[in-house]
């Protein structure tokens, strides 16, 4: 039977991602791998994480990729850099870049061995531009952060899909499907409860893989949608 694995925020933990895929999940090319965004920032090897996903795509594994707020932050930083001008030899500050770097973008730039955003490799930019905002299956809605249920059509608010943190799900607005997301790190205990308790209308899969010094966190988690089995890979960076 074809398996459907959902993998949340990777945050530059390339070795951990590879271990999860190759030692725990061991997918065939018939399986589907859903990624919930935030491939970059915070962890030590964002380049390696994206390169490995690109490799899986080139090998024709069945990948479905969402964008996260960190990818958006990165692209907006690059766009802002290209707009900046100099006056009397003094260059304007890139405020967006400063914010992005404060949230782990500086580590991403180091992994790419660049300091000037104008040198950001074009193939990575295009890869990020091709990422989707949400996926819908027969029983699930998958999104990076969540949905804005205060508006008539929650799928119209792309900003909320990447950034929202606090919301109350209205099941009738998503055809009574269960919402799967990442974005906000939660404990393994909470993830397990969300998966096993059928009364929960959401599953947060983000265990904060980069938070390896905090008890109950620091793992990359994957969920198989047919069996509702969890695969858990400890941070090995």
C-alpha positions in Angstrom: 0.0 0.0 0.0 1.2 3.5 -0.8 2.2 5.4 2.2 1.7 9.1 2.8 4.2 10.7 5.2 4.0 14.3 6.5 7.2 16.0 7.6 7.2 19.4 9.4 9.8 22.1 10.0 13.3 20.9 9.2 15.1 24.2 10.0 18.5 23.4 8.4 18.9 20.1 10.2 20.1 18.2 7.1 21.7 15.2 8.8 18.6 14.7 10.9 16.4 14.9 7.8 18.5 12.3 5.9 18.4 10.0 8.9 14.6 10.3 9.2 14.1 9.5 5.5 16.7 6.8 5.0 16.6 5.0 8.4 13.1 5.5 9.7 10.7 6.2 6.8 12.6 4.4 4.0 10.1 5.5 1.3 9.6 3.9 -2.1 9.0 6.1 -5.2 5.3 5.2 -4.9 4.9 6.8 -1.5 4.0 10.4 -1.0 6.1 12.7 1.1 4.4 15.9 2.2 6.7 18.7 3.6 5.1 21.5 5.7 7.7 24.2 5.1 10.5 25.9 7.0 13.4 24.0 5.5 15.9 26.7 6.3 17.2 28.9 9.2 18.1 28.1 12.9 19.8 24.7 12.2 23.4 24.4 10.9 23.0 23.3 7.3 20.1 24.9 5.4 21.9 24.4 2.1 22.3 20.7 2.8 18.6 20.3 3.8 17.4 21.9 0.6 20.0 20.1 -1.5 18.8 16.8 -0.1 15.2 17.6 -0.9 16.3 18.7 -4.4 18.1 15.3 -4.8 15.0 13.4 -3.8 13.1 15.4 -6.5 15.7 14.6 -9.1 15.5 10.9 -8.2 11.7 11.2 -8.9 10.5 10.6 -5.4 6.9 11.8 -5.0 7.4 15.0 -3.0 4.8 17.7 -2.2 6.3 20.8 -0.8 4.8 23.7 1.2 6.3 27.1 1.8 7.0 28.2 5.4 7.3 31.7 6.9 11.1 31.3 6.9 11.2 30.8 3.2 9.0 33.9 2.8 11.3 35.9 5.1 14.3 34.9 3.0 12.7 35.8 -0.3 11.4 39.2 1.0 14.9 39.9 2.3 16.3 39.3 -1.1 13.6 41.4 -2.8 14.3 44.3 -0.4 18.0 44.1 -1.0 17.5 44.6 -4.8 15.4 47.7 -4.1 17.9 49.5 -1.9 19.7 52.5 -3.1 22.7 54.5 -1.9 22.8 58.2 -1.1 26.1 60.1 -0.9 27.9 56.7 -0.7 25.7 55.6 2.2 23.6 52.5 1.5 20.2 52.1 3.0 19.7 49.4 5.6 17.8 46.3 4.8 15.4 46.1 7.8 13.8 42.9 6.5 17.2 41.2 6.3 18.0 42.3 9.9 14.7 40.7 11.1 15.3 37.5 9.1 18.8 37.1 10.4 17.6 37.5 13.9 15.4 34.5 13.3 18.1 32.3 11.9 18.7 33.7 8.5 22.4 34.5 9.4 23.1 30.8 9.8 21.4 30.1 6.4 23.7 32.6 4.7 26.8 31.0 6.4 25.7 27.6 5.1 25.6 29.1 1.5 29.0 30.8 2.2 27.7 34.2 1.2 27.2 37.6 2.9 25.8 39.6 0.0 22.1 38.7 -0.7 22.7 39.6 -4.3 24.8 36.4 -4.5 22.0 34.2 -3.3 21.9 31.3 -5.8 19.1 31.7 -8.3 18.2 28.0 -8.3 17.3 28.2 -4.6 15.2 31.3 -5.1 13.3 29.6 -7.9 12.8 26.5 -5.8 11.3 28.6 -3.0 9.0 30.4 -5.5 7.6 27.1 -6.6 6.5 26.0 -3.1 2.8 25.6 -2.5 0.6 27.2 0.3 -1.6 24.3 1.2 -2.6 20.7 0.3 -5.9 19.0 0.6 -6.5 15.3 0.6 -9.7 13.2 1.2 -9.4 13.5 5.0 -6.8 16.2 5.7 -5.8 19.9 5.1 -2.0 20.5 5.3 -0.6 24.0 5.8 2.5 25.4 7.4 1.0 27.4 10.3 -2.8 27.4 10.1 -5.8 29.1 8.6 -7.7 32.3 9.3 -11.2 31.0 10.2 -12.5 34.5 10.9 -13.0 35.1 7.2 -15.5 33.3 5.0 -12.9 31.5 3.0 -9.8 30.6 5.1 -7.9 29.6 2.0 -7.8 33.3 0.8 -5.4 34.4 3.5 -1.9 33.3 2.5 -0.3 35.4 5.2 -2.2 33.4 7.9 -1.1 30.1 6.3 2.5 31.0 7.0 2.4 33.1 10.2 -0.8 32.6 12.3 -0.3 31.2 15.8 -3.6 31.5 17.5 -6.9 30.5 15.9 -10.0 28.5 16.6 -10.9 25.9 13.9 -14.3 26.0 12.4 -14.6 22.5 10.9 -17.4 23.4 8.5 -15.1 25.8 6.7 -12.7 23.0 5.8 -15.2 20.3 5.0 -14.8 18.7 8.5 -11.3 17.6 7.6 -8.4 17.4 10.1 -5.8 20.2 9.9 -2.2 19.2 10.0 0.5 21.9 10.5 3.9 22.8 11.9 5.2 26.2 12.8 4.8 26.1 16.6 7.0 23.7 18.4 5.1 21.4 20.8 6.2 18.5 22.9 6.3 14.9 21.8 3.6 14.1 24.4 1.3 16.7 22.9 1.9 15.5 19.3 1.1 11.9 20.4 -2.1 13.1 22.0 -3.2 15.1 18.9 -2.6 12.0 16.7 -4.4 9.5 19.0 -7.3 11.6 20.2 -10.0 11.6 17.5 -11.7 14.6 19.2 -8.8 16.8 18.2 -9.5 18.5 14.9 -5.8 19.4 14.3 -2.3 17.9 14.6 0.7 20.0 15.2 3.8 18.0 14.1 6.6 20.5 14.9 8.7 19.2 17.8 11.4 21.9 17.3 14.1 19.8 15.8 16.7 22.6 16.5 15.7 22.7 20.2 17.9 19.7 21.1 18.7 21.1 24.6 15.1 21.1 25.8 13.4 18.0 27.3 10.6 16.6 25.1 11.8 18.6 22.1 14.6 18.3 19.5 13.2 15.7 17.2 12.1 15.6 13.6 8.8 13.9 13.4 6.9 12.3 10.5 3.3 11.1 10.4 2.0 8.4 8.1 -1.6 9.2 7.2 -3.0 5.7 6.6 -1.8 4.1 9.8 -1.4 7.3 11.9 2.0 6.0 12.8 4.7 8.4 14.0 8.4 8.2 13.0 10.6 10.1 15.4 14.2 11.0 14.6 16.4 12.6 17.3 18.5 15.6 16.2 21.9 14.2 15.0 23.5 17.4 13.9 
